């Protein structure tokens, strides 16, 4: 699946929010849309803001009040009736977003971005490695450029290069804790 052109369309944001409201994990939603986990949460919040402005929501104080609460509270405290009402209002936008996803599906391409294809703890370690290399080299090192560097070295030599930076055990433990918290929707802004 290609990254979504015009990513951040209102329909996409509302569909992401609706998926979370239905109980889908933010990580799986992010994977489906080929975006990062934090971006999925950001888009869900923006989807809520859009829903708040709709006449059907403004006219209904219970829905309007529900959408004023924090996203985490909405996901864990939504009643079946409130969920049904919100999803009914969002359904036309969800349909548009699903059509967009179907048009973008390309079976010949990877279905997920790299951060969704590896365990979160490994991705955090790779991101940390890129940041450490950037500090030590004094030039910008992105996750993509580091991955390209590793792949190039592997193709040329048949071996994966050894990192010239190391992490303390406490770093690994903190990454594991962040991964557990992220599974429960708790992420650093």
C-alpha positions in Angstrom: 0.0 0.0 0.0 1.3 3.4 -1.0 1.3 6.2 1.5 -1.9 8.0 1.2 -1.8 11.0 -1.1 -3.2 14.2 0.4 -2.6 12.3 3.7 -4.5 13.9 6.5 -7.8 14.3 4.6 -10.7 14.8 7.0 -12.3 11.5 5.9 -9.1 9.6 6.7 -8.9 11.3 10.1 -12.5 10.5 11.0 -12.1 6.9 9.8 -9.0 6.5 12.0 -10.9 7.9 15.0 -13.9 5.6 14.2 -11.6 2.5 14.0 -10.2 3.4 17.4 -13.7 3.9 18.8 -14.6 0.5 17.5 -11.8 -1.0 19.6 -9.1 -1.4 17.0 -5.5 -0.7 18.2 -3.8 2.5 17.2 -0.9 0.4 15.9 -3.1 -1.7 13.5 -4.9 1.5 12.3 -1.5 3.1 11.6 -0.4 0.0 9.7 -3.5 0.0 7.6 -3.0 3.6 6.6 0.8 3.3 6.3 1.4 6.0 8.9 3.2 6.0 12.2 1.5 5.3 15.5 1.8 8.9 16.8 0.4 10.2 13.5 -2.6 7.9 13.8 -3.3 9.3 17.3 -2.9 12.8 16.0 -5.2 12.2 13.1 -7.8 10.6 15.4 -7.7 13.8 17.5 -8.2 15.9 14.4 -11.0 13.7 13.3 -12.7 14.3 16.7 -12.3 18.1 16.2 -13.9 17.8 12.8 -16.8 15.8 14.1 -17.4 18.4 16.8 -18.1 21.0 14.1 -20.8 19.0 12.3 -24.4 20.3 12.7 -25.6 16.8 13.9 -23.1 16.9 16.8 -23.6 20.6 17.7 -27.3 19.9 17.9 -26.9 16.9 20.3 -25.5 18.0 23.7 -24.7 14.4 24.8 -22.6 13.6 21.7 -21.0 17.0 21.8 -20.1 16.5 25.5 -18.7 13.1 24.8 -16.5 14.4 22.0 -15.2 17.1 24.3 -13.5 14.5 26.6 -10.0 13.2 26.0 -9.5 10.6 23.4 -8.3 7.9 25.9 -11.4 8.5 28.1 -13.6 8.2 25.0 -12.1 4.9 24.0 -12.4 3.4 27.5 -15.7 4.8 28.6 -17.9 4.8 25.5 -21.3 3.3 26.0 -22.7 1.1 23.2 -25.4 3.7 22.5 -23.0 6.6 22.2 -20.6 4.6 20.0 -23.5 3.7 17.7 -24.6 7.4 17.5 -21.1 8.7 16.8 -20.4 6.0 14.2 -23.7 6.8 12.4 -22.6 10.4 12.1 -19.1 9.4 10.9 -20.3 6.7 8.5 -20.4 8.8 5.3 -16.8 9.9 5.9 -15.7 6.4 6.8 -17.1 5.1 3.4 -15.1 7.7 1.5 -12.0 6.8 3.4 -12.4 3.1 2.8 -12.9 3.8 -1.0 -9.6 5.7 -0.9 -7.8 2.8 0.8 -9.1 0.4 -1.8 -7.9 2.5 -4.7 -4.4 2.8 -3.1 -4.0 -1.0 -2.4 -1.2 -2.4 -4.6 -0.5 -6.1 -4.0 3.0 -5.8 -5.5 4.2 -3.4 -2.8 4.9 -3.9 0.9 1.7 -3.4 2.9 3.3 -1.6 5.8 5.9 0.9 6.6 9.1 -0.3 8.3 8.0 0.8 11.7 5.0 -1.4 11.5 6.9 -4.4 10.1 9.2 -4.9 13.0 8.5 -5.2 16.8 8.2 -1.8 18.5 11.2 -2.4 20.7 13.4 -3.1 17.7 12.2 0.0 15.9 12.9 2.1 19.0 16.4 0.7 19.2 16.9 1.4 15.5 15.7 4.9 15.9 17.9 5.4 18.9 20.9 4.0 16.9 20.2 6.6 14.2 20.1 9.4 16.7 23.4 8.2 18.3 25.1 8.0 15.0 23.8 11.5 14.1 25.4 12.8 17.3 28.7 11.0 16.7 29.0 11.7 13.0 27.8 15.3 13.2 25.6 14.9 10.2 21.9 14.1 9.8 21.2 10.4 10.0 17.6 9.4 9.5 16.0 6.0 10.0 15.7 5.7 6.2 19.3 6.7 5.5 20.6 4.3 8.1 18.4 1.5 6.7 19.8 2.2 3.2 23.3 2.2 4.6 22.8 -1.2 6.3 21.2 -2.7 3.1 23.9 -1.4 0.9 26.6 -2.8 3.1 24.8 -6.2 3.2 24.5 -6.3 -0.6 28.1 -5.4 -1.1 29.7 -7.7 1.6 27.0 -10.2 2.5 27.4 -9.0 6.1 25.4 -6.6 8.2 27.6 -3.9 9.5 28.3 -3.8 13.3 27.0 -0.6 15.0 29.7 1.7 16.3 27.5 2.7 19.2 26.1 0.7 22.1 23.2 1.1 24.5 23.1 0.6 28.2 20.7 -2.0 29.6 18.6 0.8 31.1 18.0 2.2 27.6 16.7 -1.2 26.5 14.4 -1.5 29.5 13.1 2.0 28.9 12.3 1.2 25.3 10.5 -1.9 26.4 8.4 0.1 28.9 7.6 2.7 26.2 6.5 -0.1 23.9 4.1 -1.5 26.6 2.7 1.9 27.3 2.3 2.6 23.5 0.2 -0.6 23.2 -2.2 1.0 25.7 -2.3 4.3 23.8 0.1 6.2 26.1 2.7 8.0 24.0 4.9 11.0 24.3 3.6 14.0 22.4 
